[in-house]
Amino acid sequence: MPNIFPPELVKRIVRRTGTPVYIYSQKKILQNLNSYKKAFSALEPLFCYAMKANSNGAVAGLLAKNGAGADVVSGGELYRALKAGFEPGKIIFSGVGKTAQEISYALRSGLLFINVESLEELRAVEAAAAGMKVKAPVSVRINPDVDPHTHKFITTGTLGTKFGVTFSEAGRLYAIVAASRHLRAVGLHFHLGSQIYSPKPYLLALSAAGKFIGSLEQKGVKLSYIDIGGGWGVKEGGGMLPPALLAGAVHRELNGLKDLRLILEPGRSLVASAGALVVKTLYRKTSGAKNYIITDGAMNDFIRPALYGARHPVTALEKRKGPDVKFDVTGPVCESGDFLAREARLPLPRRGGLLLILSAGAYGFSMSSQYNSRPRAAEVLITGPRSWRLIRRRETRRDLIRNEIQIP
Ligand code: LLP
């Protein structure tokens, strides 16, 4: 059990909130941000936290207070980012399908730039800016066709995915920006994927981007930012890979681009290791050759194991005597794909015993749903060795039908 979750404190939290509950360590989130800052100190980049990883206002607010900016991918995330206290001038807006309303909202908010991903989107940004009589700051998202060697669902930097545009298309987009009275080119962006375990893909993309930026300069287009996205890997159950590994490599590759300010968009690496999902053992059973622990947490609370086959370590809050037994940890949802862990090994937990699913601070709550009409879990921020705060109430049964309209 990582010492960021003291068992006595977790028990106290659960007595008040019930289960399932997400718990996040404030200390660990700040440690993660600081290790990025330290590793990259020579480059002084802007860290734009990818809100999608964990968009709770208290978590995001903590990062905002400590100097981070935000990367948002919807009007909803922009709203959350502003509410959480990020300075508008440190927010960037990414994503392939921004609506006209979202684009206007972004321009009204005065954010740093919009990452555009297609010609038609660029035209939509231009139209919105013209309507508002402003000059929209944009950056083009390149698809450098670099394989980040990760799960196919979270690969974004290769051709054949919907993301970004080729360098030649980007050349056309920057020319349109240069000729427009309502657009201003400020940066270049790429995001290769998530769970990247080597600096190499970043280097390949950076090197191609560097050449392209050189060719833009020859055409008189001068950029201010190079945004290399997020995606730095986290070992499930461990922490993020040393950011110095990435920083050293990026530093060398950025040599020719000294005038550009670096932007990173880390999501998972800031929050994954700081969070756990606490669930309660409801029943134990053996069926066929398999043992099951059935908990009150399920795939609607935490979908990563079911969706990506992610392996998150499971640990029992109370140490139990006895030999390790092999279990699947599953929830009550009516699907065989509903599991939180497969082939976990631990001594048989007692009924009512608490289990922690580790490394669940990113893409945990933010991907949760009410599937099977299960109210979403509560969220808690651990603020000190003995202190914590509820940062989202558990949903109630009423919440399930709150927006439904009864036909008399
Ligand atoms: N920037 C952009 C434009 C992104 O699309 C993403 C993630 C990030 C930054 C942050 O990437 P990170 O540092 O968190 O790896 N639900 C999946 C992950 C999807 C990531 C999508 N984009 C999962 O649970 O593994």
Boltz pocket constraint, residues with backbone or C-beta under 6 A from the ligand:
constraints:
  - pocket:
      binder: B
      contacts: [[A, 50], [A, 53], [A, 71], [A, 94], [A, 95], [A, 154], [A, 191], [A, 193], [A, 194], [A, 195], [A, 229], [A, 230], [A, 231], [A, 232], [A, 265], [A, 266], [A, 267], [A, 268], [A, 269], [A, 304], [A, 308], [A, 362], [A, 363], [A, 367]]
      max_distance: 6.0
